[in-house]
Amino acid sequence: MEINTDKCRLVGERLGEALTRVKADQFTDPRYYPPASDEDEMVARYFLVMVAMDHRLSRPGRPYEAYVGGEFYHGADLLYRLGMKKYHEDPGFFDPRSLVKVTAKSVEEWLSAGGASPPDPDVRAALLRDLGEKLLALYGGNVTGLISASGGYLKRLEGGLIDRLKAFRAYEDPVEKKAYLLAKFLERRRLIEIKDPWNMEVPVDNHLVRIALRLGLVVPPRWMVDKILEEAEFSWEEDAMLRLAVRKAFKQVAAAAGVTPFLLDDFLWMFGRKCCPRDTAGTMCSSCVERCRGVGGCLAGGCIFADICNAKSRNLYLPEHTYLNTWYY
């Protein structure tokens, strides 16, 4: 697996000015997140539970999307919208003493709306029970106790936040996607002040992998490209290898842009959803649509990366690699 260091620097330099116009999301939109005035423990519990559920909701031919209260939501937006409905209607659900009693049926009822439902309610219920049991056993049921035990560090010998989260099945993945996403939420909500920002990483979801491959930040071997194009299922090892290379590449991009990986992730996630989606055939590369312009992904002539993107120059827009049966991403 090759990381194109020169391309990482070029992309970072291109993003440097654009990211000065990106305001860090404070994650207080009441449709998705608890109010800023709520008790720290309640807010921390909410984010710990919701990030644990933040994986693989859509499946081929079965998008996770529905109307809630007359408004349309898709993917993670629907997940967190339903999370806030639960938070308002039954805040005790997020208490570890309730999590240990969660069933597949209760998870399916909670995360279903319209024709959308979670594809693996049994797995999600098991992850929540594991969260509850270990929070009670290790931290007296207090998520703020877990955060406090980290000492404000992400990683350290005594156990930083990322290290400690690995005790939970939902957060055990080797690429630490959920753990870093949770850390980003907690930092923005001022529930943790990170003392080792050099250990920040982007939470590598499917959007970030797709963007890295299309830009040419990561150059996988030919057999892996063929596997992606054939939509053949990746193995656990192949998936981790690809995602870790993507994480390393975006660390270089963040350094060249002069921003933290967390702020870079804000941009990349929105860019992947609104500017460079999975099924694009390059239609937005030369003529930006309003939704892309709104997240800073456009220049006058089109996409901010149009002249340096491998996918555009080669007219080969790789889809996402296939790795469906996981609770990691």
Phi and psi in degrees as a GROMACS rama.xvg file:
@    title "Ramachandran Plot"
@    xaxis  label "Phi"
@    yaxis  label "Psi"
@TYPE xy
-106.443  136.409  GLU-2
-105.201  123.257  ILE-3
-84.3739  93.3164  ASN-4
-61.2741  -39.5225  THR-5
-63.4956  -41.2878  ASP-6
-67.7318  -37.3947  LYS-7
-60.5496  -43.3162  CYS-8
-65.6911  -42.1838  ARG-9
-63.6984  -45.1243  LEU-10
-64.2774  -41.9883  VAL-11
-62.2175  -42.6349  GLY-12
-64.8073  -37.9322  GLU-13
-64.9451  -36.4711  ARG-14
-80.8269  -21.1299  LEU-15
-49.5736  -50.7568  GLY-16
-72.6733  -40.4338  GLU-17
-61.4997  -38.5635  ALA-18
-73.4383  -16.4365  LEU-19
-67.7962  -18.6965  THR-20
-96.0007  -0.38815  ARG-21
-93.7807  120.527  VAL-22
-89.2877  128.545  LYS-23
-60.3424  128.33  ALA-24
-67.6378  127.408  ASP-25
-91.2241  -0.689667  GLN-26
55.0188  55.2376  PHE-27
-123.579  6.5811  THR-28
-57.5621  117.528  ASP-29
-64.1824  -15.0305  PRO-30
-70.1964  -27.4145  ARG-31
-121.287  -24.062  TYR-32
-134.852  153.632  TYR-33
-64.5293  154.232  PRO-34
-61.3474  152.414  PRO-35
-63.69  -22.405  ALA-36
-83.9212  -7.68066  SER-37
-72.3745  157.921  ASP-38
-59.1005  138.726  GLU-39
-53.9065  -43.6993  ASP-40
-64.4743  -40.2967  GLU-41
-64.2651  -43.1586  MET-42
-65.6523  -44.4109  VAL-43
-63.0091  -40.6916  ALA-44
-61.9811  -43.2184  ARG-45
-58.3674  -50.2374  TYR-46
-67.0475  -38.2486  PHE-47
-61.273  -43.7061  LEU-48
-69.9495  -45.4314  VAL-49
-67.9486  -39.239  MET-50
-67.7772  -33.8066  VAL-51
-60.3447  -29.2023  ALA-52
-90.0406  -4.78459  MET-53
-86.1097  73.2461  ASP-54
-154.489  145.052  HIS-55
33.8691  63.4885  ARG-56
-89.9161  -38.0577  LEU-57
-88.3799  145.097  SER-58
-128.671  160.672  ARG-59
-51.9725  124.054  PRO-60
75.8047  4.25635  GLY-61
-140.587  71.6896  ARG-62
-67.0838  145.504  PRO-63
-90.7206  94.3429  TYR-64
-157.172  148.228  GLU-65
-170.677  166.484  ALA-66
-90.9982  134.424  TYR-67
-130.351  119.387  VAL-68
61.4455  31.5312  GLY-69
82.2763  1.90431  GLY-70
-116.24  140.604  GLU-71
-87.0074  134.381  PHE-72
-131.896  146.323  TYR-73
-133.992  142.439  HIS-74
58.0992  -129.219  GLY-75
-60.8001  -31.8912  ALA-76
-59.9978  -43.2492  ASP-77
-67.9103  -40.6485  LEU-78
-56.449  -51.332  LEU-79
-74.2886  -26.8388  TYR-80
-66.0083  -43.212  ARG-81
-69.0164  -30.2438  LEU-82
-61.9523  -42.4439  GLY-83
-72.0736  -32.0269  MET-84
-60.3051  -45.2364  LYS-85
-64.3024  -39.7964  LYS-86
-60.9652  -39.7472  TYR-87
-78.3515  -38.8707  HIS-88
-82.5787  -32.5109  GLU-89
-148.548  69.1722  ASP-90
-59.9166  -25.3159  PRO-91
-66.1333  -16.6871  GLY-92
-56.6846  -34.0034  PHE-93
-83.1496  -4.01506  PHE-94
-70.7807  132.144  ASP-95
-52.974  -31.1536  PRO-96
-68.9173  -22.56  ARG-97
-86.9983  -36.1204  SER-98
-59.3907  -34.2828  LEU-99
-66.8686  -13.6183  VAL-100
-105.136  3.16272  LYS-101
-64.0268  140.23  VAL-102
-117.898  164.559  THR-103
-59.749  -38.2652  ALA-104
-63.5855  -43.3608  LYS-105
-68.239  -34.2212  SER-106
-66.7163  -43.5691  VAL-107
-63.1216  -42.4275  GLU-108
-63.8655  -41.4667  GLU-109
-65.3354  -46.3225  TRP-110
-98.278  20.49  LEU-111
-109.696  142.751  SER-112
-157.025  135.646  ALA-113
56.798  -127.325  GLY-114
-95.3249  5.71124  GLY-115
-93.5524  140.468  ALA-116
-152.954  154.461  SER-117
-69.3543  140.851  PRO-118
-76.4097  -14.4794  PRO-119
-140.217  59.8964  ASP-120
-60.249  -30.6983  PRO-121
-66.6959  -41.4784  ASP-122
-65.3864  -45.5824  VAL-123
-63.9838  -38.9272  ARG-124
-63.4426  -41.5996  ALA-125
-63.5456  -39.2776  ALA-126
-64.1455  -39.9685  LEU-127
-69.9922  -39.5318  LEU-128
-62.4695  -40.5831  ARG-129
-62.6265  -42.8394  ASP-130
-56.8802  -50.2257  LEU-131
-61.3853  -48.0263  GLY-132
-60.7467  -44.3793  GLU-133
-77.9323  -32.4243  LYS-134
-61.602  -41.9245  LEU-135
-66.3864  -42.4508  LEU-136
-73.5473  -37.0534  ALA-137
-98.6474  -30.9594  LEU-138
-132.714  21.7313  TYR-139
61.1064  22.1981  GLY-140
83.1596  9.25963  GLY-141
-108.236  117.856  ASN-142
-68.9864  -34.6023  VAL-143
-64.6154  -27.8031  THR-144
-67.2894  -38.9033  GLY-145
-61.5002  -46.2917  LEU-146
-63.0665  -45.1021  ILE-147
-61.5522  -38.1383  SER-148
-64.3347  -23.0704  ALA-149
-73.0611  -17.604  SER-150
68.7247  14.6726  GLY-151
88.0086  2.43075  GLY-152
-98.6053  146.256  TYR-153
-79.5719  -45.1173  LEU-154
-140.102  132.044  LYS-155
-165.185  165.239  ARG-156
-59.1815  -37.4028  LEU-157
-78.9057  -5.12829  GLU-158
104.761  94.7885  GLY-159
-82.3742  -177.657  GLY-160
-59.4021  -47.6065  LEU-161
-62.5918  -41.6025  ILE-162
-61.0864  -46.8679  ASP-163
-69.0934  -31.8019  ARG-164
-65.5012  -23.0736  LEU-165
-64.2813  -14.8862  LYS-166
-66.9731  -21.9774  ALA-167
-96.8585  135.341  PHE-168
-56.612  -37.0164  ARG-169
-64.6489  -21.547  ALA-170
-118.628  22.7642  TYR-171
-90.2909  -3.82555  GLU-172
-64.2986  146.423  ASP-173
-67.8802  -21.6204  PRO-174
-92.3116  -10.0853  VAL-175
61.1842  34.678  GLU-176
-61.786  -52.8232  LYS-177
-64.9213  -39.0196  LYS-178
-61.8635  -43.5838  ALA-179
-73.9668  -30.649  TYR-180
-65.3902  -42.9911  LEU-181
-62.4098  -43.2264  LEU-182
-59.5859  -38.5965  ALA-183
-64.9333  -45.7198  LYS-184
-57.9783  -48.134  PHE-185
-65.0717  -38.0206  LEU-186
-66.5166  -44.9469  GLU-187
-65.8922  -32.7963  ARG-188
-85.5594  6.37387  ARG-189
60.464  35.2008  ARG-190
-93.6512  -11.2455  LEU-191
-147.911  140.515  ILE-192
-108.76  108.536  GLU-193
-74.8415  122.783  ILE-194
-92.9585  -12.1385  LYS-195
-126.5  67.5337  ASP-196
-60.5855  -19.1261  PRO-197
-66.5526  -15.5484  TRP-198
-94.4996  4.86581  ASN-199
-67.8349  143.634  MET-200
-138  158.183  GLU-201
-74.0255  142.008  VAL-202
-76.8256  110.377  PRO-203
-81.235  94.3244  VAL-204
-96.3238  -174.095  ASP-205
-65.8338  -34.1384  ASN-206
-58.8946  -45.4483  HIS-207
-67.7461  -37.9045  LEU-208
-63.4572  -46.2087  VAL-209
-60.537  -45.6521  ARG-210
-63.1959  -43.3707  ILE-211
-62.8871  -40.2822  ALA-212
-69.3343  -42.9742  LEU-213
-68.4854  -38.8449  ARG-214
-70.7304  -28.473  LEU-215
93.9311  20.1405  GLY-216
-67.7787  -36.7404  LEU-217
-118.749  131.868  VAL-218
-115.014  97.5809  VAL-219
-76.0215  160.168  PRO-220
-64.0552  158.993  PRO-221
-56.8543  -39.0848  ARG-222
-62.9462  -32.4622  TRP-223
-74.2781  -39.3396  MET-224
-59.7201  -44.4299  VAL-225
-60.522  -39.9787  ASP-226
-65.4261  -38.6268  LYS-227
-64.6995  -46.7052  ILE-228
-64.9933  -33.4146  LEU-229
-81.5232  -6.3669  GLU-230
57.0473  36.7241  GLU-231
-80.987  143.869  ALA-232
-65.3759  128.815  GLU-233
-76.3539  152.022  PHE-234
-82.1  167.051  SER-235
-55.9362  -45.1497  TRP-236
-67.2442  -41.3719  GLU-237
-64.3795  -42.1296  GLU-238
-61.8233  -48.0972  ASP-239
-62.7835  -40.4703  ALA-240
-60.7251  -45.3269  MET-241
-65.6509  -47.2404  LEU-242
-67.1029  -37.0273  ARG-243
-66.1219  -35.9195  LEU-244
-66.2848  -40.2426  ALA-245
-62.8708  -42.2083  VAL-246
-60.9113  -44.2509  ARG-247
-64.4529  -39.6043  LYS-248
-63.4038  -44.7069  ALA-249
-71.2496  -22.1214  PHE-250
-63.2733  -40.9668  LYS-251
-68.5146  -39.0222  GLN-252
-61.7713  -45.4448  VAL-253
-60.4029  -41.8256  ALA-254
-63.7474  -43.1128  ALA-255
-67.4223  -30.6465  ALA-256
-82.3968  -15.5172  ALA-257
75.2939  31.4891  GLY-258
-130.988  167.183  VAL-259
-77.7507  154.408  THR-260
-57.1454  -29.0584  PRO-261
-67.5044  -43.4204  PHE-262
-68.3889  -39.6071  LEU-263
-58.3999  -40.6602  LEU-264
-62.5169  -37.3691  ASP-265
-53.0788  -49.0527  ASP-266
-66.9838  -47.7866  PHE-267
-62.9749  -38.9993  LEU-268
-64.3433  -43.9392  TRP-269
-70.2634  -38.4567  MET-270
-61.6564  -41.4465  PHE-271
-66.0764  -34.8095  GLY-272
-78.6018  -39.9051  ARG-273
-106.373  -22.555  LYS-274
-113.914  -36.4691  CYS-275
-133.2  62.796  CYS-276
-70.3652  171.73  PRO-277
-57.5839  -43.905  ARG-278
-97.994  15.7782  ASP-279
-67.8942  149.85  THR-280
-118.236  31.0868  ALA-281
85.9629  11.4409  GLY-282
-66.6553  -23.8152  THR-283
-103.958  5.51289  MET-284
-70.3492  -37.8228  CYS-285
-105.979  -10.8208  SER-286
-143.212  97.5459  SER-287
-70.8278  142.714  CYS-288
-92.3879  164.577  VAL-289
-60.4691  -38.5119  GLU-290
-64.1886  -29.4783  ARG-291
-78.5703  -41.1025  CYS-292
-59.1416  -33.9601  ARG-293
-68.3111  -19.5655  GLY-294
-105.755  10.7982  VAL-295
82.4788  19.7302  GLY-296
-93.6733  8.18171  GLY-297
-121.727  147.796  CYS-298
-113.457  -179.474  LEU-299
-56.9966  -36.6344  ALA-300
-93.499  2.42367  GLY-301
136.195  -146.201  GLY-302
-59.051  142.741  CYS-303
-60.1162  -23.9306  ILE-304
-107.307  10.0436  PHE-305
-53.7854  -39.6737  ALA-306
-86.6635  -4.67806  ASP-307
-125.403  10.9303  ILE-308
-92.7111  125.495  CYS-309
-62.1643  -39.4627  ASN-310
-61.4216  -43.2973  ALA-311
-68.8445  -43.7402  LYS-312
-67.4925  -29.6044  SER-313
-102.604  -4.26337  ARG-314
52.2855  44.3688  ASN-315
-132.499  97.2742  LEU-316
-98.262  93.473  TYR-317
-61.4942  134.684  LEU-318
-76.8736  -175.902  PRO-319
-71.9029  147.228  GLU-320
-71.469  155.265  HIS-321
-95.2741  116.461  THR-322
-156.529  85.771  TYR-323
-91.3849  -38.9692  LEU-324
-89.0612  76.773  ASN-325
-152.359  154.133  THR-326
-110.263  14.0956  TRP-327
-81.0231  -35.5058  TYR-328
